[in-house]
Amino acid sequence: MSELSSVVRTRAHHRRQKRHTGGVNRADVEAWVARYLGAWRSPGTGQLSEIFTPDISYLVSPWRPPLEGIDAVGEFWEAGRDGPDEAFTFASEVVAVDGDIAVVRAEVEYSGPDTSRWRDLWVLRFADDGRCRAFEEWPFASTQRDGH
């Protein structure tokens, strides 16, 4: 057996294993973050079901209980954003991926009336279909420079 055919078989095995275990890879997570950003920038909450499972657990702060279910997340999104014209820049980096869990570092800088800056860590747990089933956010404001 050639080395190339062994590599091809190994890669095929990993793809099959990924489908069966619900794992994600870095490209999957990057694509999900792009869909999340697109949903945030879109009017309404119609795209939430494309990125979150119906029973999503959405933790917006380590000090609050999680929002449970897609309807609760929709209400939170509607109350917490200025709509599709909200002025901000967004950058992210996938820090780690292990099975169905990913960690993403995000940076948001608002412009206009709100000029706040945030750095967040997101801990994401994915369902087998690629949607997020648990979203945990650790937000840090630029005013928290000294850890207080």
Sequence and secondary structure as in RCSB ss.txt:
>XXXX:A:sequence
MSELSSVVRTRAHHRRQKRHTGGVNRADVEAWVARYLGAWRSPGTGQLSEIFTPDISYLVSPWRPPLEGIDAVGE
FWEAGRDGPDEAFTFASEVVAVDGDIAVVRAEVEYSGPDTSRWRDLWVLRFADDGRCRAFEEWPFASTQRDGH
>XXXX:A:secstr
  HHHHHHHHHHHHHHHHHHHT   HHHHHHHHHHHHHHHHSSSSTTHHHHEEEEEEEES TTS  EESHHHHHH
HHHHH   TT  EEEEEEEEEEETTEEEEEEEEEE TT   EEEEEEEEEE TTS EEEEEEEEEETT TT  
